[in-house]
């Protein structure tokens, strides 16, 4: 019986040590939301993953909302490509604001060319100003300009905002959508 208790104690101590972080590790918290990190993955037009102190962190770009890649919204893949072109593989400056319900850091990202990636996505017509969560007049003006100049997704008549796309549950099976796309019925 005594050997069983000792074994259990050793097992618990071993497991506990697996979850203790090294002393030099610092989490990203409210007092440490500005940092530089390498972009290691682009998930879609407004979400990326960065590597900070050997830890991957998901970043959701503040102020913008991009077409849905996972729900096959037109321009979803183009938005992902545009974000990749702006920052993939680069060491970027991250100006975090807060965490969302999915535990992503909402942030403004500045690339190695000193471009504010969030703003560039709107300038390139790859994103909407996400007015539900942002009242920043600069982002509103950038969207107005991109619409007026018919840049990116604004070339399309009746472009549907991502939040409306998600609401109407445009859940297509891939094959009918691909067929419609090939026939020129969708872009």
FENGIJO-V108567 format. One record per backbone hydrogen bond with DSSP energy under -1.0 kcal/mol. NH is the residue of the N-H (numbers start at 1). CO is the residue of the C=O. If there is no record, write none. Layout:
# FENGIJO-V108567
nh=NH co=CO
nh=NH co=CO
This chain:
# FENGIJO-V108567
nh=5 co=1
nh=6 co=2
nh=7 co=3
nh=8 co=4
nh=9 co=5
nh=10 co=6
nh=11 co=7
nh=12 co=8
nh=13 co=9
nh=14 co=10
nh=15 co=11
nh=16 co=12
nh=17 co=13
nh=18 co=14
nh=19 co=16
nh=25 co=22
nh=32 co=29
nh=35 co=94
nh=37 co=92
nh=38 co=51
nh=39 co=90
nh=40 co=49
nh=41 co=49
nh=43 co=47
nh=44 co=47
nh=48 co=59
nh=49 co=41
nh=50 co=57
nh=51 co=38
nh=52 co=55
nh=55 co=52
nh=57 co=50
nh=59 co=48
nh=60 co=105
nh=61 co=46
nh=62 co=107
nh=65 co=128
nh=72 co=69
nh=73 co=68
nh=76 co=73
nh=79 co=75
nh=80 co=76
nh=81 co=77
nh=82 co=78
nh=83 co=79
nh=84 co=80
nh=85 co=81
nh=86 co=82
nh=87 co=83
nh=88 co=84
nh=89 co=39
nh=90 co=87
nh=92 co=37
nh=93 co=110
nh=94 co=35
nh=95 co=108
nh=96 co=33
nh=97 co=106
nh=100 co=104
nh=103 co=100
nh=105 co=58
nh=106 co=98
nh=107 co=60
nh=108 co=95
nh=110 co=93
nh=111 co=115
nh=114 co=111
nh=117 co=109
nh=117 co=115
nh=120 co=116
nh=121 co=117
nh=122 co=118
nh=123 co=119
nh=124 co=120
nh=125 co=122
nh=126 co=121
nh=128 co=65
nh=130 co=63
nh=131 co=129
nh=133 co=130
nh=134 co=130
nh=140 co=136
nh=141 co=137
nh=142 co=138
nh=143 co=139
nh=144 co=140
nh=145 co=141
nh=146 co=142
nh=147 co=143
nh=148 co=144
nh=149 co=145
nh=150 co=147
nh=151 co=146
nh=153 co=125
nh=154 co=151
nh=155 co=152
nh=156 co=153
nh=165 co=161
nh=166 co=162
nh=167 co=163
nh=168 co=164
nh=170 co=165
nh=171 co=169
nh=172 co=170
nh=177 co=173
nh=178 co=174
nh=179 co=175
nh=180 co=176
nh=181 co=177
nh=182 co=178
nh=183 co=179
nh=184 co=181
nh=185 co=180
